[in-house]
Amino acid sequence: MIRIAAGSFLMGSESFYPEERPVRRVEVAAFDLDVAPVTNREFADFVCETGYVTIAEITPLADLATSQNVGVDNPGSIVFRGTSGPVDLRDWRQWWRWTEGANWRQPYGSESDISKKENHPVVQVAYPDAVAYSKWAGKRLPTEAEWEYAARGGLEGAAFSWGEDMPARLMANTWQGNFPWRNTGALGWMGTSPVGIFEPNGYGLIDMIGNVWEWTSSEWHPQSKTYQESGLEASCGCGSGPKENNLTSRVLKGGSHLCAPEYCFRYRPAARSEQEEYSSTSHIGFRCAR
């Protein structure tokens, strides 16, 4: 873990999506944060020691199934499936599929596994799974403010964790090509990449941007009336939109390997996404704080 000193920072952005507004100064107490997202190897150690069973490995909640239009007969989870060509980007159901048998051991369903991916971030973990791991490790999940403060790496108000502009070299594992049908890969990686492939930020933290979205402990709330009146999508995941259940949503931070400028320009510290607690996908992981 890396110690993040207490301080204040400008949280949010006025330049991108409405839910990131308004920019405000926030005080943060000192805390420790994992250098990198929790990996498959680390999560496997937790499961081996405790016998823990993840949400994706049990029959889905009826409320969750209703919101995501999935069945409730067998365990499974949400998996990204690229389309065969350009599609209307307003409907996420074209590239997200409920897949029976998808879980952290088989992120894309029964035909997949995590062999040779021990150092990749664990995915297909719902919020309760991340909380359970954190408690086992003697830690907790970071708040949204802590996460964003750490992701900025000491750069006040910058658009990206590495500065104000996009450099010529690739700085994070994000979608390369035309979403959701053509992906040339980030440094050769399509999907998750091993932690440590890309440069750390100013605090020495790895993969704070891209690779996988990360759970925070903060409940989702739109930041402003502007967002509520905009009618715009506030999520790069799935199962968002008008609430048809009583499930709590949490804030995801950091963007993922599926973020692309034309659809999800959220590989920035201020960016935020909504996800229901009991939902897991092939592009969501987490890291711990203390």
C-alpha positions in Angstrom: 0.0 0.0 0.0 1.0 3.6 -0.5 0.4 6.3 2.1 -1.6 9.3 0.8 -1.0 12.4 2.9 -3.9 14.4 4.1 -4.9 17.4 2.0 -7.5 19.1 -0.1 -8.2 19.1 -3.8 -10.6 20.3 -6.4 -13.0 17.4 -7.0 -15.1 17.0 -10.1 -15.0 18.6 -13.5 -17.0 21.2 -15.4 -15.7 20.1 -18.8 -17.1 16.7 -19.5 -20.2 14.9 -18.2 -22.9 16.6 -16.1 -22.7 14.1 -13.2 -19.1 15.3 -12.5 -20.3 18.8 -11.6 -19.9 21.0 -9.7 -16.2 21.4 -9.0 -15.7 21.8 -5.3 -12.8 21.8 -2.8 -12.8 18.7 -0.7 -10.7 17.8 2.4 -9.3 14.3 2.7 -7.7 12.7 5.8 -4.5 10.7 5.4 -5.1 7.1 4.3 -3.3 4.1 2.7 -4.3 2.7 -0.7 -3.4 -0.4 -2.6 -0.7 0.2 -5.2 -2.8 -1.8 -7.8 -6.2 -3.4 -8.2 -6.7 -6.7 -6.5 -5.5 -9.5 -8.8 -6.9 -12.9 -9.6 -4.1 -14.5 -7.6 -4.9 -12.4 -4.5 -8.7 -13.0 -4.8 -8.0 -16.7 -5.2 -6.0 -16.7 -2.0 -9.0 -15.1 -0.2 -11.5 -17.7 -1.6 -9.1 -20.6 -0.8 -8.8 -19.5 2.8 -12.4 -18.6 3.5 -14.5 -20.6 1.0 -16.2 -17.4 0.0 -18.8 -17.7 -2.8 -19.3 -14.6 -5.0 -22.6 -13.1 -6.0 -22.1 -14.2 -9.6 -21.9 -17.8 -8.4 -25.4 -17.9 -6.8 -28.9 -17.4 -8.3 -29.5 -13.8 -9.2 -31.7 -11.5 -7.1 -35.1 -11.1 -8.7 -34.8 -7.3 -8.5 -31.4 -7.4 -10.3 -32.8 -9.7 -13.0 -35.7 -7.4 -13.6 -33.5 -4.3 -14.1 -31.1 -6.1 -16.4 -33.5 -8.3 -18.3 -31.9 -11.6 -17.3 -33.1 -15.0 -16.1 -33.0 -16.1 -12.5 -32.7 -19.9 -13.0 -28.9 -20.3 -13.0 -25.9 -18.3 -11.8 -24.1 -16.0 -14.2 -23.1 -12.5 -14.9 -22.8 -9.7 -17.4 -20.2 -10.1 -20.2 -19.0 -7.7 -22.9 -19.4 -9.0 -26.4 -18.1 -6.8 -29.2 -20.5 -6.3 -32.1 -19.8 -7.2 -35.7 -19.9 -3.6 -36.9 -21.0 -0.1 -36.0 -24.2 0.2 -33.9 -26.3 2.8 -32.2 -24.4 3.6 -29.1 -27.5 4.6 -27.1 -28.4 1.0 -26.3 -25.8 -0.9 -24.2 -27.7 -4.2 -24.5 -26.1 -4.6 -28.0 -22.7 -5.4 -26.4 -23.5 -6.6 -22.9 -24.9 -10.1 -22.5 -26.1 -12.0 -19.5 -24.0 -15.2 -19.6 -24.7 -18.3 -17.5 -21.6 -19.5 -15.7 -19.7 -16.2 -15.9 -17.9 -15.5 -12.6 -14.5 -14.4 -11.4 -12.9 -17.8 -12.4 -14.6 -17.7 -15.8 -15.0 -14.0 -16.6 -16.6 -14.6 -20.0 -18.5 -17.7 -19.3 -17.7 -21.5 -19.2 -15.5 -21.3 -22.3 -13.1 -18.9 -20.5 -10.7 -19.1 -17.5 -8.0 -17.1 -15.8 -5.1 -19.4 -16.4 -2.0 -17.3 -17.2 -3.9 -14.2 -15.9 -2.9 -14.4 -12.2 -1.6 -10.9 -12.3 -4.6 -9.4 -14.1 -7.3 -7.5 -12.0 -10.0 -9.7 -10.7 -13.4 -9.0 -12.4 -17.0 -10.2 -12.1 -17.0 -9.1 -8.4 -20.0 -7.4 -7.1 -19.9 -4.7 -4.3 -20.5 -7.2 -1.5 -17.7 -9.4 -2.8 -15.3 -6.5 -2.8 -16.4 -5.6 0.8 -15.9 -9.2 1.9 -12.3 -9.3 0.5 -11.5 -6.0 2.1 -12.6 -7.1 5.5 -10.6 -10.3 5.2 -7.5 -8.3 4.3 -8.0 -6.0 7.3 -8.8 -3.1 5.0 -11.9 -1.4 3.4 -13.0 0.2 0.1 -12.0 3.8 -0.5 -14.6 6.5 -0.7 -15.1 8.3 -4.0 -13.3 11.4 -2.7 -10.3 9.4 -1.5 -10.2 7.5 -4.8 -10.2 10.6 -6.9 -7.7 12.5 -4.7 -5.3 9.5 -5.1 -5.9 9.1 -8.8 -4.9 12.7 -9.4 -1.4 12.0 -8.1 -0.9 15.5 -6.8 -2.0 17.3 -10.0 -4.5 19.9 -9.1 -7.5 20.2 -11.4 -5.9 18.4 -14.4 -8.2 16.5 -16.8 -6.1 13.3 -16.6 -4.0 11.6 -14.0 -0.9 12.4 -16.0 -1.7 16.0 -16.8 -4.0 18.2 -18.9 -3.4 16.6 -22.4 -3.2 13.2 -24.0 0.5 12.4 -24.7 1.7 10.6 -27.8 2.4 7.4 -25.8 -0.5 5.3 -24.4 -0.9 5.9 -20.7 -3.7 3.5 -19.8 -5.5 0.4 -20.9 -8.5 1.9 -22.8 -10.3 1.0 -26.0 -8.2 1.5 -29.1 -10.3 1.7 -32.3 -14.0 2.1 -32.9 -16.3 1.1 -30.0 -17.8 -1.5 -29.7 -16.8 -3.4 -32.8 -13.1 -2.8 -33.6 -10.4 -2.9 -30.9 -6.7 -3.0 -31.9 -5.7 -3.5 -28.3 -3.8 -1.4 -25.7 -0.1 -2.3 -26.0 -1.4 -5.6 -27.5 -3.9 -6.2 -24.7 -7.6 -6.6 -25.5 -9.6 -6.9 -22.3 -7.8 -6.7 -19.0 -4.0 -6.3 -18.9 -1.5 -7.4 -16.1 -1.1 -4.7 -13.4 2.0 -2.6 -13.9 2.0 -2.5 -17.7 1.3 1.2 -17.8 3.1 4.0 -16.0 2.2 4.8 -12.4 0.8 8.2 -11.5 2.5 10.8 -9.4 1.9 8.9 -6.1 3.2 5.6 -7.6 -0.3 4.1 -8.0 -0.8 1.6 -10.8 -3.9 1.4 -13.1 -5.9 4.1 -11.4 -7.1 4.9 -14.9 -8.3 2.3 -17.4 -8.0 -1.5 -17.2 -11.0 -2.0 -14.8 -13.6 0.2 -13.2 -13.2 0.1 -9.4 -15.8 0.0 -6.7 -15.9 2.7 -4.0 -17.8 2.7 -0.8 -19.8 5.8 -1.8 -23.4 5.5 -2.6 -24.4 6.9 -6.0 -26.0 10.4 -6.1 -26.2 12.7 -9.1 -24.0 15.6 -8.3 -26.3 18.4 -9.5 -29.7 19.4 -10.7 -28.1 20.0 -14.1 -27.4 16.2 -14.4 -30.9 15.3 -13.3 -32.5 17.5 -15.9 -30.1 16.6 -18.7 -31.5 13.1 -19.4 -28.0 11.9 -20.2 -26.6 8.5 -19.5 -24.5 8.4 -16.3 -23.0 5.0 -16.7 -20.6 3.1 -18.9 -21.7 -0.1 -17.4 -25.1 -1.7 -17.6 -28.3 -1.8 -15.7 -28.4 2.0 -15.4 -31.3 4.2 -16.2 -34.7 4.6 -14.4 -34.8 2.6 -11.2 -37.2 -0.4 -11.3 -36.0 -1.8 -7.9 -34.8 -0.9 -4.5 -31.2 -1.9 -5.0 -28.5 0.6 -3.9 -26.0 1.8 -6.4 -22.4 2.7 -5.7 -19.9 4.9 -7.5 -17.4 3.3 -9.8 -14.2 5.2 -10.6 -11.3 5.1 -13.1 -12.7 3.8 -16.4 -11.8 0.5 -18.0 -10.4 -1.2 -21.1 -13.8 -0.5 -22.7 -13.7 3.3 -22.4 -13.5 5.1 -25.7 -13.8 8.8 -26.5 -16.9 8.3 -28.7 -18.9 6.4 -26.0 -17.3 6.6 -22.6 -14.7 9.3 -22.2 -14.4 8.4 -18.5 -10.7 7.4 -18.2 -10.2 10.5 -16.0 -10.0 11.1 -12.2 -13.2 13.1 -12.1 -15.2 10.6 -14.1 -17.8 8.5 -12.3 -20.2 5.7 -13.1 -23.2 4.2 -11.4 -23.5 0.5 -10.7 -26.0 -1.5 -8.7 -24.3 -3.2 -5.7 -25.3 -6.8 -6.6 -24.2 -6.4 -10.3 -20.9 -7.7 -11.6 -19.4 -7.5 -15.0 -16.3 -8.4 -17.0 -14.8 -4.9 -16.6 -15.3 -4.1 -12.9 -12.7 -4.8 -10.1 -11.5 -2.9 -7.0 -8.6 -2.0 -4.7 -8.5 -1.6 -1.0 -7.9 1.3 1.4 -7.0 1.6 5.1 
